[in-house]
Amino acid sequence: MTALRVAAAQISTGADPEANLSTATEAVRRAAAAGASLVALPEATLAAFGTDLRAVAEPLDGQFATGLRKVAAELGVVVIAGLFEPAADGRVHNTLLATGPGVEASYRKIHLYDAFGSRESDLVAPGKDLVTIEVSGVRVGLATCYDLRFASQFTDLGRAGADLIVVPASWGAGPGKEEQWDLLTRARASDAQSWLLACDQAWTPPQGTDPLGIGRSALIDPLGHPRARLASDADLLISTVDTDLTTAVRARVPIL
């Protein structure tokens, strides 16, 4: 068995990257103190949606990413967090940075949130490549928020050997949206036959059509069963991923 202690740091970010970095690093420290080897932070950890994303976007060697690298290296943990980096066409990329001992990778969100009145693609350029990393012998796939509505991405990550998929999010509030979040996180874990760690922004009062978070971060097992779930407020989820279950489920139900 390979067991990996994981955390979802359900925080709430605003428009100031410096303040958000302080909030994020403090959450990582608390997760590491609780024994986590992998710490997920939400999508838009750099700055919340509704901010001028072009103005706050930073390259992957910028101050914000460097701050995350520093705390990850200091504590010996892998941190996965959402930020925005400049894109060649004048927009930005909605990017996940994965950094820590032996890990340095990034994933650019493929499926953009052009739904429910939002137009993420007006400001964000899509990525195109699936990304996996290895953390303490566990293959980890990366996806972001609206990607949850596209089952094939998760099936492909399962076929790529992901034992765990980490999904940072800033899920939009609205009628039925909590139920959709719960349904989709469970369905995508089942599609990939993988553990799925979904880390959302804590609930923030809605402001127009900007997706600002509803909370409900969760760890789902490869059969689609929730093993841990937070409520709506800022909080820290700590749990353990057991890769033996991934192997057993894929052997018993060989859908991949």
C-alpha positions, 0 to 999 in steps of 0.5 A, a space after each residue: 500500500 502507498 498511503 499519502 496524507 493530503 490536505 485541502 486548504 479551503 481559504 477565501 482570497 481577495 484582490 491583493 496577491 500579497 495578502 493572499 500569499 500570506 493567507 495561503 502560506 499560513 494554511 500550508 503551514 497548518 496543513 503541514 503541521 497536521 501531517 499532510 505531504 500534499 496541500 491543495 489550495 483553491 483556484 484563483 489563490 493569487 487573486 479572486 475572480 472579479 479582480 483585474 486579472 491582466 493587472 495581477 497576472 505573474 509569470 511562474 518565476 514571479 513573487 507569488 509563485 516564488 513565495 509558494 515554492 519557498 514555503 513548500 521547500 521549507 516544510 517539505 510538502 508539495 503545494 498545488 495552487 491556482 494563479 494567473 500568468 500572462 498569455 501570449 495573446 494578451 489574455 492570461 492563463 488560469 494555471 495550477 502551480 505544483 511545487 515541492 520536493 522533486 516536483 515542479 510543474 504547471 497545468 493550464 486550465 483547458 475548459 473555460 467557464 463560459 456558462 451561467 452568464 460568465 465569460 472566462 474566455 474573454 480574459 483567459 486563454 485555454 491550455 491544451 495539455 493534461 498534466 500528471 506529477 508524482 508525489 511520494 510514489 503516487 501519480 497525481 493528475 491536475 484539473 481545475 474547476 469547470 473541467 469537472 463538467 468534462 468526463 473525458 478529461 478525468 477518464 484520460 487522467 485515469 488511463 494515464 495512471 493517476 491514483 489521485 486527481 487534485 481539482 482546485 476550484 472557485 465554484 460559482 454560487 447559484 440555484 442547484 450549484 452545490 448539488 452539481 458540485 457534489 454530483 460532479 466531484 463524485 462522478 469524475 472520481 468514478 470516471 477516473 477510478 481515482 481518488 479526487 481531492 477537490 479544494 474550493 474557495 470558501 463561500 463568498 457572497 455572490 457578486 454578479 456572475 463572478 465565480 467566487 466559491 461555495 466551499 464544500 471541499 471534499 476527498 472522494 474515493 475511486 468508487 465515488 464515495 465521499 470520505 471527507 467534506 468541509 462545510 462552507 466556511 474557511 477550514 482545513 480538510 486532512 485525510 489519507 489516500 490509499 492507492 491499494 483501493 485504486 488498484 483494487 477498483 480498477 481490477 474489479 471494474 475494468 472500465 478504463 
